[in-house]
Amino acid sequence: MSSYYNPADLAKFGSIGEWQKNLADKFFSYYGDVFAAGALTEREKSLIALAVAHTVQCPYCIDAYTTDSLQKGATEEAMMEAVHVAAAIRSGATLVHSVMMMNKAKEVLM
């Protein structure tokens, strides 16, 4: 194996029920319901999943939702824009916590 993540393992995702079928069945039922069209289209949900996949840094999810987004009609531009939205939220979340650091530093320096 040339990397820690084996792309072939993505196709094995369905086998997670091998050791806990009841829990896997519940997960896959929920997962299917979440990604069904509702207030959001399936394409919109796929783009959200792609963005979140980058935020949580899941190579399997990036692989799966890149393909899924393209299959659902997303453009390359839309996919990259979704990733940038995720990056902006992640960096903003990091930066907003600097207020805690600033508050503590001011407290210590007073």
RODO-2510 file (C-alpha; in nm, 4 decimals, decimal comma):
residues 110
     n   res          X          Y          Z
     1     m     0,0000     0,0000     0,0000
     2     s     0,1480     0,3341    -0,1042
     3     s    -0,0522     0,5435     0,1408
     4     y    -0,2284     0,5053     0,4720
     5     y    -0,5652     0,5376     0,3005
     6     n    -0,6391     0,2645     0,0506
     7     p    -0,8836     0,3891    -0,2159
     8     a    -1,0159     0,0337    -0,2544
     9     d    -1,1451     0,0502     0,1038
    10     l    -1,4123     0,3008     0,0015
    11     a    -1,5928     0,0249    -0,1872
    12     k    -1,5903    -0,1809     0,1341
    13     f    -1,7902     0,0771     0,3295
    14     g    -2,1026    -0,1348     0,3074
    15     s    -1,9257    -0,4112     0,4975
    16     i    -1,9159    -0,2148     0,8228
    17     g    -2,2208    -0,4141     0,9280
    18     e    -2,0216    -0,7335     0,9356
    19     w    -1,9533    -0,6985     1,3082
    20     q    -2,2564    -0,4900     1,4123
    21     k    -2,5303    -0,5390     1,1540
    22     n    -2,8056    -0,3807     1,3621
    23     l    -2,6119    -0,0580     1,4114
    24     a    -2,4930    -0,0469     1,0502
    25     d    -2,8489    -0,0976     0,9247
    26     k    -2,9646     0,1959     1,1384
    27     f    -2,6795     0,4117     1,0134
    28     f    -2,7402     0,3316     0,6471
    29     s    -3,1136     0,3929     0,6854
    30     y    -3,0464     0,7307     0,8435
    31     y    -2,7743     0,8114     0,5879
    32     g    -3,0100     0,7340     0,3009
    33     d    -3,2829     0,9525     0,4479
    34     v    -3,0408     1,2401     0,5028
    35     f    -2,9221     1,2402     0,1421
    36     a    -3,2685     1,2044    -0,0157
    37     a    -3,4100     1,5156    -0,1783
    38     g    -3,6026     1,7324     0,0626
    39     a    -3,5793     2,1039     0,1266
    40     l    -3,2357     2,0703    -0,0334
    41     t    -3,1743     1,8949    -0,3631
    42     e    -2,9556     1,5858    -0,3778
    43     r    -2,6938     1,7952    -0,5625
    44     e    -2,6944     2,0603    -0,2894
    45     k    -2,6549     1,7926    -0,0232
    46     s    -2,3688     1,6361    -0,2160
    47     l    -2,1911     1,9727    -0,2362
    48     i    -2,2383     2,0236     0,1375
    49     a    -2,0979     1,6765     0,1982
    50     l    -1,8001     1,7543    -0,0255
    51     a    -1,7283     2,0747     0,1661
    52     v    -1,7617     1,9036     0,5045
    53     a    -1,5398     1,6188     0,3801
    54     h    -1,2620     1,8697     0,3272
    55     t    -1,3158     2,0232     0,6694
    56     v    -1,2963     1,6873     0,8472
    57     q    -1,0204     1,5806     0,6054
    58     c    -1,1744     1,2471     0,5079
    59     p    -1,0095     1,1247     0,1869
    60     y    -1,2765     0,8580     0,1404
    61     c    -1,5506     1,1207     0,1641
    62     i    -1,3660     1,3575    -0,0696
    63     d    -1,3363     1,0739    -0,3212
    64     a    -1,7006     0,9710    -0,2867
    65     y    -1,8545     1,3186    -0,2890
    66     t    -1,6376     1,4488    -0,5720
    67     t    -1,7766     1,1694    -0,7877
    68     d    -2,1281     1,2063    -0,6455
    69     s    -2,1340     1,5838    -0,6979
    70     l    -2,0235     1,5465    -1,0596
    71     q    -2,2814     1,2735    -1,1189
    72     k    -2,5511     1,4988    -0,9769
    73     g    -2,4584     1,7804    -1,2148
    74     a    -2,2304     1,9990    -1,0050
    75     t    -1,9683     2,1933    -1,1941
    76     e    -1,6012     2,2027    -1,1045
    77     e    -1,6477     2,5705    -1,0189
    78     a    -1,9370     2,4945    -0,7820
    79     m    -1,7391     2,2183    -0,6118
    80     m    -1,4365     2,4432    -0,5557
    81     e    -1,6621     2,7221    -0,4307
    82     a    -1,8165     2,4816    -0,1784
    83     v    -1,4684     2,3842    -0,0586
    84     h    -1,3768     2,7511    -0,0192
    85     v    -1,6919     2,8100     0,1864
    86     a    -1,5838     2,5260     0,4162
    87     a    -1,2309     2,6668     0,4352
    88     a    -1,3609     3,0141     0,5210
    89     i    -1,5838     2,8784     0,7980
    90     r    -1,3007     2,6640     0,9367
    91     s    -1,0526     2,9504     0,9363
    92     g    -1,3117     3,1883     1,0826
    93     a    -1,3850     2,9401     1,3598
    94     t    -1,0135     2,9234     1,4361
    95     l    -0,9737     3,2994     1,4342
    96     v    -1,2791     3,3747     1,6491
    97     h    -1,1242     3,1630     1,9239
    98     s    -0,8340     3,4094     1,9284
    99     v    -1,0668     3,6392     2,1241
   100     m    -1,0320     3,3940     2,4146
   101     m    -0,6544     3,4163     2,3830
   102     m    -0,6690     3,7944     2,3715
   103     n    -0,8960     3,8065     2,6777
   104     k    -0,6611     3,5763     2,8716
   105     a    -0,3502     3,7669     2,7640
   106     k    -0,5055     4,0956     2,8763
   107     e    -0,6011     3,9363     3,2090
   108     v    -0,2480     3,8030     3,2673
   109     l    -0,0803     4,1278     3,1609
   110     m    -0,2963     4,3507     3,3812
***
